[in-house]
Amino acid sequence: MPPVRYFAYGSNMSRARLETRVGPVVDLGRARCPGRRHAFSKLGRDGTGKGNIEVVRGELVWGVVYELESPQLERLIELEFGYRLIELELETTVLSFEALEPCPGLAPSREYLEHYVAGIREHQIPDAYLAAVLGEFVELLG
């Protein structure tokens, strides 16, 4: 099976984080996903909020597109408990995840935010987007 393109919008934007989870990946760069909004509305096993992308007209989610081999995608599917795999139409078709049961009002953990911010900085995603997504959670980073 040929490699697939995966749109990471949360902690997996950090290449180091993703490679720790699935092995070496090909980084195809940052990308925008229109018609979606980022929220920390996926309940993690630790009780904290994890990233989710929700359909909202007029909004935009920044992320990173990675090329994954089939075994890497299968491993990621195993790790992303509570998400469903979806197809998104960016400049090309990519795969990503959205929460099976979004839970508004969750807060992310500091560790999760550190991976998230590392991925944003690594891929030079605009600071305004970072500020908009982190909003009330910026104090968790100290």
OpenMM code with the backbone's topology and positions (N, CA, C; nanometers):
from openmm import Vec3, app, unit

residues = "MET PRO PRO VAL ARG TYR PHE ALA TYR GLY SER ASN MET SER ARG ALA ARG LEU GLU THR ARG VAL GLY PRO VAL VAL ASP LEU GLY ARG ALA ARG CYS PRO GLY ARG ARG HIS ALA PHE SER LYS LEU GLY ARG ASP GLY THR GLY LYS GLY ASN ILE GLU VAL VAL ARG GLY GLU LEU VAL TRP GLY VAL VAL TYR GLU LEU GLU SER PRO GLN LEU GLU ARG LEU ILE GLU LEU GLU PHE GLY TYR ARG LEU ILE GLU LEU GLU LEU GLU THR THR VAL LEU SER PHE GLU ALA LEU GLU PRO CYS PRO GLY LEU ALA PRO SER ARG GLU TYR LEU GLU HIS TYR VAL ALA GLY ILE ARG GLU HIS GLN ILE PRO ASP ALA TYR LEU ALA ALA VAL LEU GLY GLU PHE VAL GLU LEU LEU GLY".split()
positions = [
    Vec3(0.0839, -0.1178, 0.0000),
    Vec3(0.0000, 0.0000, 0.0000),
    Vec3(0.0886, 0.1244, 0.0000),
    Vec3(0.0552, 0.2240, -0.0820),
    Vec3(0.1390, 0.3452, -0.0875),
    Vec3(0.1262, 0.4264, 0.0415),
    Vec3(0.2229, 0.5140, 0.0661),
    Vec3(0.2151, 0.5996, 0.1858),
    Vec3(0.0881, 0.6854, 0.1825),
    Vec3(0.0441, 0.7272, 0.3007),
    Vec3(-0.0720, 0.8152, 0.3113),
    Vec3(-0.0273, 0.9484, 0.3702),
    Vec3(-0.1077, 1.0496, 0.3448),
    Vec3(-0.0819, 1.1812, 0.4021),
    Vec3(-0.1716, 1.1999, 0.5237),
    Vec3(-0.1089, 1.2403, 0.6327),
    Vec3(-0.1776, 1.2550, 0.7604),
    Vec3(-0.1676, 1.4001, 0.8059),
    Vec3(-0.2811, 1.4611, 0.8403),
    Vec3(-0.2878, 1.5980, 0.8896),
    Vec3(-0.2901, 1.5955, 1.0417),
    Vec3(-0.1810, 1.6388, 1.1027),
    Vec3(-0.1698, 1.6467, 1.2486),
    Vec3(-0.2029, 1.7889, 1.2910),
    Vec3(-0.2891, 1.8044, 1.3910),
    Vec3(-0.3294, 1.9374, 1.4370),
    Vec3(-0.3134, 1.9562, 1.5877),
    Vec3(-0.2700, 1.8537, 1.6578),
    Vec3(-0.2523, 1.8613, 1.8031),
    Vec3(-0.1088, 1.8318, 1.8395),
    Vec3(-0.0887, 1.7487, 1.9398),
    Vec3(0.0474, 1.7194, 1.9862),
    Vec3(0.1313, 1.6509, 1.8791),
    Vec3(0.0666, 1.5821, 1.7848),
    Vec3(0.1418, 1.5153, 1.6778),
    Vec3(0.1995, 1.6123, 1.5752),
    Vec3(0.1708, 1.7430, 1.5877),
    Vec3(0.2385, 1.8391, 1.5004),
    Vec3(0.3884, 1.8369, 1.5276),
    Vec3(0.4267, 1.8073, 1.6490),
    Vec3(0.5679, 1.7960, 1.6839),
    Vec3(0.6228, 1.6690, 1.6205),
    Vec3(0.7169, 1.6856, 1.5307),
    Vec3(0.7744, 1.5693, 1.4625),
    Vec3(0.8367, 1.4718, 1.5614),
    Vec3(0.9062, 1.5251, 1.6623),
    Vec3(0.9682, 1.4385, 1.7628),
    Vec3(0.8628, 1.3559, 1.8347),
    Vec3(0.7518, 1.4171, 1.8696),
    Vec3(0.6424, 1.3459, 1.9377),
    Vec3(0.5868, 1.2355, 1.8484),
    Vec3(0.5579, 1.2687, 1.7234),
    Vec3(0.5008, 1.1713, 1.6311),
    Vec3(0.5984, 1.0568, 1.6053),
    Vec3(0.7259, 1.0897, 1.5852),
    Vec3(0.8243, 0.9852, 1.5576),
    Vec3(0.8474, 0.8950, 1.6783),
    Vec3(0.8312, 0.9472, 1.7979),
    Vec3(0.8390, 0.8631, 1.9179),
    Vec3(0.7279, 0.7595, 1.9155),
    Vec3(0.6163, 0.7972, 1.8579),
    Vec3(0.4985, 0.7106, 1.8570),
    Vec3(0.4976, 0.6108, 1.7414),
    Vec3(0.5450, 0.6520, 1.6217),
    Vec3(0.5305, 0.5656, 1.5033),
    Vec3(0.6584, 0.5430, 1.4241),
    Vec3(0.7694, 0.6037, 1.4636),
    Vec3(0.8937, 0.5888, 1.3886),
    Vec3(0.9127, 0.7039, 1.2910),
    Vec3(1.0222, 0.7020, 1.2127),
    Vec3(1.0550, 0.8122, 1.1223),
    Vec3(0.9435, 0.8413, 1.0210),
    Vec3(0.9142, 0.9705, 1.0043),
    Vec3(0.8099, 1.0146, 0.9108),
    Vec3(0.8670, 1.1181, 0.8155),
    Vec3(0.7967, 1.1416, 0.7063),
    Vec3(0.8334, 1.2461, 0.6114),
    Vec3(0.7457, 1.3670, 0.6407),
    Vec3(0.8093, 1.4799, 0.6687),
    Vec3(0.7403, 1.6043, 0.7009),
    Vec3(0.7147, 1.6803, 0.5707),
    Vec3(0.5878, 1.6975, 0.5350),
    Vec3(0.5517, 1.7685, 0.4118),
    Vec3(0.5177, 1.9147, 0.4371),
    Vec3(0.5265, 1.9578, 0.5621),
    Vec3(0.5086, 2.0991, 0.5944),
    Vec3(0.3727, 2.1339, 0.6512),
    Vec3(0.3623, 2.2595, 0.6873),
    Vec3(0.2388, 2.3082, 0.7486),
    Vec3(0.1279, 2.3188, 0.6451),
    Vec3(0.0052, 2.3169, 0.6950),
    Vec3(-0.1110, 2.3254, 0.6069),
    Vec3(-0.2279, 2.3844, 0.6847),
    Vec3(-0.3250, 2.4360, 0.6117),
    Vec3(-0.4459, 2.4915, 0.6726),
    Vec3(-0.5662, 2.4079, 0.6338),
    Vec3(-0.6560, 2.3919, 0.7284),
    Vec3(-0.7794, 2.3173, 0.7068),
    Vec3(-0.8964, 2.4132, 0.7304),
    Vec3(-0.9571, 2.4632, 0.6242),
    Vec3(-1.0691, 2.5565, 0.6407),
    Vec3(-1.1971, 2.4844, 0.6825),
    Vec3(-1.2854, 2.5598, 0.7469),
    Vec3(-1.4148, 2.5057, 0.7852),
    Vec3(-1.4114, 2.4216, 0.9107),
    Vec3(-1.3029, 2.4302, 0.9856),
    Vec3(-1.2879, 2.3566, 1.1115),
    Vec3(-1.2340, 2.4515, 1.2173),
    Vec3(-1.2586, 2.4166, 1.3436),
    Vec3(-1.2060, 2.4918, 1.4566),
    Vec3(-1.1380, 2.3925, 1.5510),
    Vec3(-1.0235, 2.4325, 1.6049),
    Vec3(-0.9540, 2.3492, 1.7020),
    Vec3(-1.0176, 2.3691, 1.8391),
    Vec3(-1.0349, 2.2590, 1.9114),
    Vec3(-1.0842, 2.2633, 2.0494),
    Vec3(-1.0173, 2.1512, 2.1271),
    Vec3(-1.0044, 2.1687, 2.2570),
    Vec3(-0.9529, 2.0625, 2.3436),
    Vec3(-1.0736, 1.9851, 2.3963),
    Vec3(-1.1488, 1.9260, 2.3050),
    Vec3(-1.2772, 1.8654, 2.3412),
    Vec3(-1.2804, 1.7129, 2.3302),
    Vec3(-1.1640, 1.6517, 2.3248),
    Vec3(-1.1595, 1.5058, 2.3250),
    Vec3(-1.1095, 1.4629, 2.4622),
    Vec3(-1.1900, 1.3840, 2.5321),
    Vec3(-1.1542, 1.3388, 2.6659),
    Vec3(-1.0433, 1.2345, 2.6581),
    Vec3(-0.9290, 1.2669, 2.7168),
    Vec3(-0.8171, 1.1739, 2.7199),
    Vec3(-0.8315, 1.0720, 2.8308),
    Vec3(-0.7557, 0.9653, 2.8215),
    Vec3(-0.7590, 0.8608, 2.9246),
    Vec3(-0.7179, 0.9146, 3.0606),
    Vec3(-0.6405, 1.0231, 3.0604),
    Vec3(-0.5957, 1.0838, 3.1859),
    Vec3(-0.6945, 1.1874, 3.2391),
    Vec3(-0.8073, 1.2047, 3.1717),
    Vec3(-0.9096, 1.2981, 3.2161),
    Vec3(-0.8926, 1.4395, 3.1659),
    Vec3(-0.7864, 1.4648, 3.0879),
    Vec3(-0.7634, 1.5994, 3.0347),
    Vec3(-0.8141, 1.6093, 2.8916),
    Vec3(-0.8213, 1.7335, 2.8425),
    Vec3(-0.8655, 1.7582, 2.7062),
    Vec3(-0.7542, 1.7371, 2.6061),
    Vec3(-0.7856, 1.6686, 2.4990),
    Vec3(-0.6933, 1.6496, 2.3868),
    Vec3(-0.7508, 1.7238, 2.2674),
    Vec3(-0.6669, 1.7482, 2.1681),
    Vec3(-0.7090, 1.8229, 2.0511),
    Vec3(-0.8177, 1.7537, 1.9716),
    Vec3(-0.9031, 1.8348, 1.9138),
    Vec3(-1.0099, 1.7879, 1.8267),
    Vec3(-1.0357, 1.8978, 1.7248),
    Vec3(-1.0825, 1.8591, 1.6081),
    Vec3(-1.1231, 1.9590, 1.5098),
    Vec3(-1.2726, 1.9430, 1.4856),
    Vec3(-1.3432, 2.0527, 1.5044),
    Vec3(-1.4883, 2.0536, 1.4928),
    Vec3(-1.5282, 2.1349, 1.3708),
    Vec3(-1.6316, 2.0927, 1.3027),
    Vec3(-1.6803, 2.1630, 1.1846),
    Vec3(-1.7412, 2.2956, 1.2283),
    Vec3(-1.6829, 2.4059, 1.1788),
    Vec3(-1.7344, 2.5402, 1.2055),
    Vec3(-1.7046, 2.6254, 1.0821),
    Vec3(-1.8083, 2.6643, 1.0146),
    Vec3(-1.7938, 2.7462, 0.8934),
    Vec3(-1.7209, 2.8768, 0.9256),
    Vec3(-1.6286, 2.9123, 0.8399),
    Vec3(-1.5548, 3.0363, 0.8551),
    Vec3(-1.4331, 3.0273, 0.9454),
    Vec3(-1.4111, 2.9152, 1.0096),
    Vec3(-1.2943, 2.8974, 1.0967),
    Vec3(-1.1823, 2.8279, 1.0189),
    Vec3(-1.0670, 2.8143, 1.0829),
    Vec3(-0.9487, 2.7584, 1.0180),
    Vec3(-0.8614, 2.6897, 1.1215),
    Vec3(-0.8116, 2.5717, 1.0875),
    Vec3(-0.7182, 2.4990, 1.1731),
    Vec3(-0.5850, 2.4872, 1.0999),
    Vec3(-0.4788, 2.5226, 1.1687),
    Vec3(-0.3437, 2.5002, 1.1174),
    Vec3(-0.2959, 2.3640, 1.1671),
    Vec3(-0.2153, 2.2993, 1.0864),
    Vec3(-0.1564, 2.1728, 1.1251),
    Vec3(-0.0384, 2.1406, 1.0363),
    Vec3(0.0044, 2.0159, 1.0413),
    Vec3(0.1206, 1.9689, 0.9659),
    Vec3(0.0815, 1.8417, 0.8920),
    Vec3(0.1236, 1.8318, 0.7666),
    Vec3(0.0992, 1.7104, 0.6889),
    Vec3(0.2261, 1.6254, 0.6908),
    Vec3(0.2074, 1.5011, 0.7305),
    Vec3(0.3155, 1.4028, 0.7321),
    Vec3(0.2795, 1.2886, 0.6391),
    Vec3(0.3815, 1.2282, 0.5807),
    Vec3(0.3624, 1.1070, 0.5018),
    Vec3(0.3938, 0.9884, 0.5920),
    Vec3(0.2980, 0.8960, 0.5997),
    Vec3(0.3129, 0.7773, 0.6837),
    Vec3(0.3022, 0.6516, 0.5998),
    Vec3(0.3791, 0.5525, 0.6360),
    Vec3(0.3643, 0.4209, 0.5760),
    Vec3(0.2444, 0.3523, 0.6421),
    Vec3(0.1892, 0.2543, 0.5758),
    Vec3(0.0698, 0.1862, 0.6256),
    Vec3(0.0855, 0.1336, 0.7692),
    Vec3(0.1969, 0.0672, 0.8039),
    Vec3(0.2112, 0.0205, 0.9426),
    Vec3(0.2138, 0.1357, 1.0440),
    Vec3(0.2680, 0.2500, 1.0031),
    Vec3(0.2697, 0.3660, 1.0922),
    Vec3(0.1280, 0.4186, 1.1152),
    Vec3(0.0491, 0.4230, 1.0095),
    Vec3(-0.0896, 0.4669, 1.0243),
    Vec3(-0.1654, 0.3709, 1.1148),
    Vec3(-0.1451, 0.2420, 1.0960),
    Vec3(-0.2122, 0.1432, 1.1816),
    Vec3(-0.1734, 0.1624, 1.3283),
    Vec3(-0.0468, 0.1893, 1.3552),
    Vec3(-0.0013, 0.2137, 1.4929),
    Vec3(-0.0674, 0.3395, 1.5482),
    Vec3(-0.0744, 0.4436, 1.4667),
    Vec3(-0.1357, 0.5681, 1.5115),
    Vec3(-0.2846, 0.5490, 1.5415),
    Vec3(-0.3523, 0.4711, 1.4596),
    Vec3(-0.4939, 0.4417, 1.4849),
    Vec3(-0.5096, 0.3736, 1.6211),
    Vec3(-0.4189, 0.2826, 1.6537),
    Vec3(-0.4226, 0.2151, 1.7845),
    Vec3(-0.4023, 0.3141, 1.8988),
    Vec3(-0.3146, 0.4106, 1.8789),
    Vec3(-0.2820, 0.5069, 1.9836),
    Vec3(-0.3886, 0.6136, 2.0031),
    Vec3(-0.4593, 0.6459, 1.8976),
    Vec3(-0.5566, 0.7558, 1.9025),
    Vec3(-0.6940, 0.7045, 1.9460),
    Vec3(-0.6988, 0.6518, 2.0658),
    Vec3(-0.8202, 0.5973, 2.1252),
    Vec3(-0.9263, 0.7075, 2.1391),
    Vec3(-1.0480, 0.6749, 2.1000),
    Vec3(-1.1571, 0.7712, 2.1130),
    Vec3(-1.1719, 0.8654, 1.9959),
    Vec3(-1.0950, 0.8402, 1.8899),
    Vec3(-1.1051, 0.9191, 1.7671),
    Vec3(-1.1505, 0.8290, 1.6533),
    Vec3(-1.2057, 0.8893, 1.5502),
    Vec3(-1.2326, 0.8175, 1.4259),
    Vec3(-1.1441, 0.8792, 1.3171),
    Vec3(-1.1014, 0.7964, 1.2246),
    Vec3(-1.0208, 0.8411, 1.1118),
    Vec3(-1.1125, 0.9053, 1.0094),
    Vec3(-1.0754, 1.0232, 0.9610),
    Vec3(-1.1567, 1.0950, 0.8629),
    Vec3(-1.0692, 1.1386, 0.7457),
    Vec3(-1.1333, 1.1664, 0.6337),
    Vec3(-1.0652, 1.2253, 0.5189),
    Vec3(-1.0962, 1.3733, 0.5161),
    Vec3(-0.9946, 1.4531, 0.4874),
    Vec3(-1.0093, 1.5969, 0.4713),
    Vec3(-0.9586, 1.6352, 0.3336),
    Vec3(-1.0205, 1.7328, 0.2742),
    Vec3(-0.9739, 1.7847, 0.1464),
    Vec3(-0.8990, 1.9146, 0.1715),
    Vec3(-0.7677, 1.9079, 0.1667),
    Vec3(-0.6852, 2.0276, 0.1745),
    Vec3(-0.6412, 2.0537, 0.0312),
    Vec3(-0.5136, 2.0738, 0.0060),
    Vec3(-0.4678, 2.0816, -0.1335),
    Vec3(-0.4744, 1.9442, -0.1978),
    Vec3(-0.4631, 1.8398, -0.1150),
    Vec3(-0.4819, 1.7017, -0.1567),
    Vec3(-0.5642, 1.6347, -0.0472),
    Vec3(-0.6050, 1.5126, -0.0700),
    Vec3(-0.6779, 1.4391, 0.0329),
    Vec3(-0.5794, 1.3924, 0.1391),
    Vec3(-0.6147, 1.4163, 0.2641),
    Vec3(-0.5330, 1.3741, 0.3770),
    Vec3(-0.6229, 1.3015, 0.4768),
    Vec3(-0.5608, 1.2244, 0.5640),
    Vec3(-0.6331, 1.1581, 0.6724),
    Vec3(-0.6052, 1.2326, 0.8020),
    Vec3(-0.7012, 1.2323, 0.8908),
    Vec3(-0.6837, 1.2924, 1.0218),
    Vec3(-0.7783, 1.2238, 1.1187),
    Vec3(-0.7869, 1.2763, 1.2377),
    Vec3(-0.8729, 1.2188, 1.3407),
    Vec3(-0.9663, 1.3249, 1.3948),
    Vec3(-1.0882, 1.2816, 1.4321),
    Vec3(-1.1782, 1.3669, 1.5082),
    Vec3(-1.2378, 1.2825, 1.6198),
    Vec3(-1.2706, 1.3486, 1.7296),
    Vec3(-1.3219, 1.2782, 1.8468),
    Vec3(-1.4547, 1.2107, 1.8170),
    Vec3(-1.4710, 1.0899, 1.8690),
    Vec3(-1.5978, 1.0188, 1.8561),
    Vec3(-1.7071, 1.0890, 1.9353),
    Vec3(-1.6736, 1.1354, 2.0547),
    Vec3(-1.7705, 1.2000, 2.1425),
    Vec3(-1.7086, 1.3269, 2.2019),
    Vec3(-1.7190, 1.4414, 2.1324),
    Vec3(-1.6611, 1.5649, 2.1865),
    Vec3(-1.7204, 1.6005, 2.3230),
    Vec3(-1.6347, 1.6523, 2.4104),
    Vec3(-1.6734, 1.6923, 2.5458),
    Vec3(-1.6266, 1.8361, 2.5684),
    Vec3(-1.7138, 1.9341, 2.5538),
    Vec3(-1.6721, 2.0726, 2.5760),
    Vec3(-1.6315, 2.0961, 2.7215),
    Vec3(-1.5472, 2.1971, 2.7417),
    Vec3(-1.5096, 2.2368, 2.8763),
    Vec3(-1.3901, 2.1651, 2.9350),
    Vec3(-1.3183, 2.0865, 2.8554),
    Vec3(-1.2004, 2.0159, 2.9057),
    Vec3(-1.0776, 2.1061, 2.9013),
    Vec3(-0.9810, 2.0783, 2.9862),
    Vec3(-0.8533, 2.1499, 2.9857),
    Vec3(-0.7423, 2.0526, 2.9495),
    Vec3(-0.6496, 2.0954, 2.8647),
    Vec3(-0.5363, 2.0092, 2.8299),
    Vec3(-0.4336, 2.0058, 2.9424),
    Vec3(-0.3490, 1.9040, 2.9407),
    Vec3(-0.2396, 1.8963, 3.0378),
    Vec3(-0.1229, 1.9830, 2.9916),
    Vec3(-0.0372, 2.0173, 3.0828),
    Vec3(0.0823, 2.0957, 3.0493),
    Vec3(0.1694, 2.0199, 2.9472),
    Vec3(0.1882, 1.8895, 2.9706),
    Vec3(0.2704, 1.8086, 2.8796),
    Vec3(0.2144, 1.8110, 2.7378),
    Vec3(0.0825, 1.7956, 2.7262),
    Vec3(0.0193, 1.7982, 2.5945),
    Vec3(0.0433, 1.9331, 2.5264),
    Vec3(0.0248, 2.0411, 2.6014),
    Vec3(0.0459, 2.1742, 2.5449),
    Vec3(0.1900, 2.1964, 2.5020),
    Vec3(0.2847, 2.1404, 2.5772),
    Vec3(0.4255, 2.1555, 2.5397),
    Vec3(0.4535, 2.0914, 2.4039),
    Vec3(0.3973, 1.9724, 2.3776),
    Vec3(0.4132, 1.9092, 2.2459),
    Vec3(0.3453, 1.9942, 2.1383),
    Vec3(0.2287, 2.0441, 2.1707),
    Vec3(0.1503, 2.1257, 2.0782),
    Vec3(0.2289, 2.2506, 2.0374),
    Vec3(0.2798, 2.3230, 2.1373),
    Vec3(0.3550, 2.4454, 2.1096),
    Vec3(0.4838, 2.4132, 2.0332),
    Vec3(0.5499, 2.3031, 2.0678),
    Vec3(0.6721, 2.2645, 1.9954),
    Vec3(0.6428, 2.2440, 1.8479),
    Vec3(0.5320, 2.1782, 1.8159),
    Vec3(0.4956, 2.1562, 1.6762),
    Vec3(0.4622, 2.2845, 1.6028),
    Vec3(0.3952, 2.3753, 1.6701),
    Vec3(0.3615, 2.5046, 1.6101),
    Vec3(0.4877, 2.5845, 1.5817),
    Vec3(0.5772, 2.5898, 1.6780),
    Vec3(0.7031, 2.6648, 1.6591),
    Vec3(0.7894, 2.6002, 1.5497),
    Vec3(0.8003, 2.4691, 1.5546),
    Vec3(0.8818, 2.3953, 1.4570),
    Vec3(0.8371, 2.4242, 1.3141),
    Vec3(0.7082, 2.4399, 1.2934),
    Vec3(0.6544, 2.4579, 1.1581),
    Vec3(0.6135, 2.6012, 1.1271),
    Vec3(0.6547, 2.6935, 1.2122),
    Vec3(0.6335, 2.8366, 1.1916),
    Vec3(0.4871, 2.8712, 1.1623),
    Vec3(0.3996, 2.8091, 1.2385),
    Vec3(0.2577, 2.8425, 1.2314),
    Vec3(0.2406, 2.9763, 1.3035),
    Vec3(0.1590, 3.0655, 1.2514),
    Vec3(0.1492, 3.2024, 1.3063),
    Vec3(0.1188, 3.2078, 1.4565),
    Vec3(0.1867, 3.3023, 1.5234),
    Vec3(0.1667, 3.3222, 1.6671),
    Vec3(0.0219, 3.3567, 1.7000),
    Vec3(-0.0451, 3.4280, 1.6113),
    Vec3(-0.1850, 3.4650, 1.6357),
    Vec3(-0.2720, 3.3396, 1.6475),
    Vec3(-0.2424, 3.2381, 1.5680),
    Vec3(-0.3178, 3.1132, 1.5774),
    Vec3(-0.2906, 3.0455, 1.7113),
    Vec3(-0.1654, 3.0411, 1.7510),
    Vec3(-0.1286, 2.9820, 1.8795),
    Vec3(-0.2032, 3.0524, 1.9925),
    Vec3(-0.2030, 3.1844, 1.9917),
    Vec3(-0.2712, 3.2602, 2.0972),
    Vec3(-0.4210, 3.2337, 2.0966),
    Vec3(-0.4801, 3.2239, 1.9785),
    Vec3(-0.6243, 3.1999, 1.9684),
    Vec3(-0.6615, 3.0618, 2.0208),
    Vec3(-0.5812, 2.9617, 1.9902),
    Vec3(-0.6124, 2.8253, 2.0330),
    Vec3(-0.5856, 2.8064, 2.1822),
    Vec3(-0.4738, 2.8594, 2.2297),
    Vec3(-0.4399, 2.8403, 2.3713),
    Vec3(-0.5297, 2.9222, 2.4629),
    Vec3(-0.5575, 3.0453, 2.4228),
    Vec3(-0.6458, 3.1315, 2.4999),
    Vec3(-0.6275, 3.1187, 2.6490),
    Vec3(-0.7311, 3.0692, 2.7177),
    Vec3(-0.7307, 3.0593, 2.8639),
    Vec3(-0.6306, 2.9591, 2.9192),
    Vec3(-0.5735, 2.8728, 2.8325),
    Vec3(-0.4825, 2.7682, 2.8825),
    Vec3(-0.3362, 2.8118, 2.8839),
    Vec3(-0.3064, 2.9309, 2.8385),
    Vec3(-0.1675, 2.9759, 2.8295),
    Vec3(-0.0990, 2.9747, 2.9668),
    Vec3(-0.1747, 2.9964, 3.0748),
    Vec3(-0.1134, 2.9949, 3.2081),
    Vec3(-0.0620, 2.8569, 3.2474),
    Vec3(-0.1102, 2.7506, 3.1825),
    Vec3(-0.0603, 2.6165, 3.2117),
    Vec3(0.0860, 2.6001, 3.1723),
    Vec3(0.1306, 2.6831, 3.0791),
    Vec3(0.2699, 2.6738, 3.0332),
    Vec3(0.3656, 2.7510, 3.1239),
    Vec3(0.3110, 2.8279, 3.2162),
    Vec3(0.3935, 2.8996, 3.3131),
    Vec3(0.4559, 3.0164, 3.2522),
] * unit.nanometer
topology = app.Topology()
chain = topology.addChain("A")
for resn in residues:
    res = topology.addResidue(resn, chain)
    for name in ("N", "CA", "C"):
        topology.addAtom(name, app.Element.getBySymbol(name[0]), res)
